[in-house]
Every structure is written in C-alpha cells, then in structure tokens.
Amino acid sequence: MTSREGFGQSRVFACALGAVIALSVSLLASHGAVAEESFSGPTFRKGMWRFVRTLELVSPTNVRQKLLEREMLRCVDPTQAMKATFSSPSIGNCHSSRPEKVNNRYVFSNRCDYMGPVSTVITVLSDEAYTEVNEVHGQAPRTDRVVARRISDCHEERAQLGQPAAAPTEASHDLEQETAEGEPL
C-alpha cells in the first residue's frame, strides 16, 4: 500500500466517522425535543418558591409518626422538576406507570424513584402552588409530602435558578396550617 492509498483510506474513515457522529448528535437532539414535546404535566412560574416538606412513617395500624418537617426557600423553575418526575424511568423490576389526570390532580399509581416504588399524587392549585404526596408501601411505609407555593420573583443576587435563597430551617407546627383540601397557606 502506498502512502497515497493510506491517506485515501484515512480520509474515507474520517468522513464516515464524522457522519456517524453527526447522526448520533441529531438523534440525541431529536430525542430530547420529543421528550420536551411529550411532557403533558403541569407548568409553573419561575421564581422564589417556599417548600415545606414533611416525612412521616406509617405503622401497620395507620398511626403516623412525623420524622421530619423542613422549610426551604429557593429560586427555581418547578416545571423542570415536574418534567423529571413525569419522565420517571423504570428502575430494575420497578416499572413506572403513566400519570392519570383527574381534574387538577396527576395520579401515578406506581412511580419509580430513589425511595423505590411509590404512589404519587400531584395536586395543582395554580401556576404558583401545588402539593405532592408520595406514599411508599411495603416493609417501611412512609409518606413524603411537599407543599409548594411561589412567593415572589427572584432577587438579582439570586437570579441563577436553583441557588438556595436561605439555608433549610426546621419549620414550626404553624407552617402546617392547611385547609381540609390540602391547600397550602
């Protein structure tokens, strides 16, 4: 083989490799666009949000023991978090179900996440408020409840979404004041 033939083969290989890379990038980009378009969950306004999270253990006799209650203020776009929740992939033997929309609620009979298989109900009160209740059934039943409400626009110094507005603080019991329908303050 002459050096000219080797150069030709290298050039063909480089062109083929470039075509494969371009095809891969376009497929990944189109997959991401399809995922964005297929999102049929709730949308919320970006801004400063107040989250109150309560974690409870549930005994076999349905007695609840509160393990944790925390409040956090964050400058976020909750729609992005919802996109992750709604695209919950199957994990091991756990297969996520598609959410069922009933009025202002999105119900996942089975969703796979870091806690294992859970049933999830997201109640949308407006584009500025929602509640999310995750119930884990099994050996250690527990309920993880998040009450979220947008409280303002983000301040200039906190303009980058996802930056904490304040360190998490232990919430007092008066933060739990809600109506019977589960609406946050």
C-alpha positions as CSV (number, residue, x, y, z in Angstrom):
1,M,0.0,0.0,0.0
2,T,1.4,3.4,-0.9
3,S,1.2,6.4,1.3
4,R,-1.3,7.9,-1.1
5,E,-3.7,4.9,-0.7
6,G,-3.3,5.0,3.1
7,F,-4.2,8.7,3.1
8,G,-7.3,8.0,1.0
9,Q,-8.5,5.3,3.4
10,S,-7.9,7.5,6.4
11,R,-9.9,10.3,4.7
12,V,-12.8,7.8,4.0
13,F,-12.6,6.6,7.6
14,A,-12.7,10.2,8.9
15,C,-15.6,11.1,6.7
16,A,-17.5,8.0,7.8
17,L,-16.7,8.8,11.5
18,G,-17.9,12.4,11.0
19,A,-21.2,11.1,9.5
20,V,-21.8,8.7,12.4
21,I,-21.1,11.4,15.0
22,A,-23.4,13.9,13.2
23,L,-26.2,11.2,13.0
24,S,-25.7,10.4,16.7
25,V,-25.9,14.1,17.7
26,S,-29.1,14.6,15.6
27,L,-30.8,11.5,17.1
28,L,-30.0,12.6,20.6
29,A,-31.2,16.2,19.9
30,S,-34.4,14.9,18.4
31,H,-35.0,12.5,21.3
32,G,-34.6,15.5,23.7
33,A,-37.0,17.6,21.6
34,V,-39.6,14.7,21.6
35,A,-39.2,14.4,25.4
36,E,-39.9,18.1,25.8
37,E,-42.9,18.0,23.5
38,S,-44.3,14.9,25.1
39,F,-44.4,16.5,28.5
40,S,-48.1,16.8,29.4
41,G,-47.8,17.7,33.1
42,P,-48.4,20.9,34.9
43,T,-46.4,24.1,34.3
44,F,-45.4,26.6,37.0
45,R,-44.0,30.1,37.1
46,K,-40.3,30.5,37.8
47,G,-39.4,32.5,40.9
48,M,-38.8,32.3,44.6
49,W,-40.7,29.3,46.0
50,R,-41.3,28.2,49.5
51,F,-41.3,24.4,50.0
52,V,-42.5,22.7,53.2
53,R,-41.6,19.0,53.3
54,T,-43.0,16.6,55.8
55,L,-41.8,13.0,56.1
56,E,-43.8,10.5,58.2
57,L,-43.5,6.8,59.0
58,V,-46.8,4.9,58.8
59,S,-47.4,2.0,61.2
60,P,-49.5,-1.1,60.2
61,T,-52.3,0.4,62.3
62,N,-52.1,3.6,60.3
63,V,-50.5,5.6,63.1
64,R,-48.3,8.3,61.7
65,Q,-45.0,9.4,63.2
66,K,-43.5,12.6,61.9
67,L,-39.8,12.2,61.2
68,L,-39.0,15.5,59.6
69,E,-40.5,18.8,58.7
70,R,-38.4,21.3,56.8
71,E,-39.0,24.6,55.1
72,M,-36.8,25.8,52.2
73,L,-36.9,28.9,50.0
74,R,-35.4,28.5,46.6
75,C,-35.2,30.4,43.3
76,V,-36.4,27.7,40.9
77,D,-38.4,26.6,37.9
78,P,-40.6,23.9,39.3
79,T,-41.7,22.9,35.8
80,Q,-38.2,21.4,35.2
81,A,-38.6,19.2,38.3
82,M,-42.0,18.1,37.1
83,K,-40.5,17.1,33.8
84,A,-38.1,14.8,35.7
85,T,-41.0,13.4,37.8
86,F,-43.1,12.7,34.7
87,S,-40.3,11.0,32.8
88,S,-39.5,8.6,35.7
89,P,-37.9,5.7,34.1
90,S,-38.2,2.0,35.0
91,I,-35.6,1.0,37.6
92,G,-34.8,-2.7,38.0
93,N,-38.1,-4.5,38.4
94,C,-40.0,-1.3,39.2
95,H,-42.0,-0.1,36.1
96,S,-43.4,3.5,36.3
97,S,-47.0,4.0,35.2
98,R,-48.1,6.9,33.2
99,P,-49.9,9.6,35.2
100,E,-53.6,9.8,35.0
101,K,-55.1,13.4,35.1
102,V,-58.2,13.8,37.2
103,N,-59.4,17.4,37.4
104,N,-56.4,19.3,38.9
105,R,-54.6,16.1,40.1
106,Y,-52.0,13.9,38.4
107,V,-52.1,10.4,39.9
108,F,-49.2,7.9,39.4
109,S,-50.4,4.5,40.7
110,N,-46.7,3.4,40.6
111,R,-43.7,5.6,40.1
112,C,-40.1,4.5,40.5
113,D,-37.7,6.9,42.2
114,Y,-35.0,6.9,44.8
115,M,-37.4,5.7,47.5
116,G,-38.4,2.7,45.4
117,P,-41.9,2.1,44.1
118,V,-44.3,4.8,45.2
119,S,-47.8,6.1,44.5
120,T,-47.7,9.8,43.8
121,V,-50.5,12.4,43.7
122,I,-49.6,15.9,42.5
123,T,-52.4,18.4,43.2
124,V,-52.1,21.6,41.1
125,L,-53.7,24.6,42.8
126,S,-52.5,27.2,40.3
127,D,-49.3,28.0,38.3
128,E,-48.0,29.3,41.7
129,A,-48.9,26.5,44.1
130,Y,-49.1,22.7,44.3
131,T,-48.8,19.8,46.7
132,E,-47.1,16.5,46.0
133,V,-47.7,13.4,48.1
134,N,-45.5,10.3,47.7
135,E,-46.6,7.2,49.6
136,V,-44.2,4.2,49.9
137,H,-45.9,0.9,50.7
138,G,-44.0,-2.2,51.8
139,Q,-41.7,-3.0,54.8
140,A,-41.3,0.6,55.9
141,P,-44.4,2.5,54.8
142,R,-43.9,6.3,54.7
143,T,-45.4,9.4,53.3
144,D,-43.4,12.3,51.9
145,R,-45.5,15.4,51.4
146,V,-44.3,18.7,49.8
147,V,-46.4,21.8,49.9
148,A,-45.0,24.4,47.4
149,R,-46.0,28.0,46.8
150,R,-44.4,30.7,44.8
151,I,-43.8,33.7,46.9
152,S,-42.1,36.3,44.7
153,D,-39.8,36.9,41.8
154,C,-36.2,36.0,42.2
155,H,-33.9,38.8,43.5
156,E,-31.0,39.9,41.4
157,E,-28.4,38.3,43.7
158,R,-30.3,35.0,43.5
159,A,-31.1,35.3,39.8
160,Q,-29.5,31.9,38.9
161,L,-32.2,29.3,39.2
162,G,-31.5,26.6,41.7
163,Q,-29.5,28.7,44.1
164,P,-30.8,28.5,47.7
165,A,-32.3,31.6,49.0
166,A,-31.8,30.5,52.5
167,A,-30.5,27.5,54.4
168,P,-33.1,25.0,55.3
169,T,-34.7,25.6,58.6
170,E,-36.8,23.4,60.8
171,A,-40.3,24.5,60.4
172,S,-42.7,25.1,63.2
173,H,-46.1,23.4,63.5
174,D,-47.9,26.6,62.4
175,L,-46.5,26.0,58.9
176,E,-48.8,23.1,58.6
177,Q,-51.9,25.2,58.6
178,E,-53.8,24.0,55.6
179,T,-57.4,23.6,54.6
180,A,-59.1,20.2,54.5
181,E,-58.4,20.1,50.7
182,G,-54.7,20.1,51.3
183,E,-54.2,23.7,50.1
184,P,-51.1,25.4,51.4
185,L,-51.2,28.7,53.2
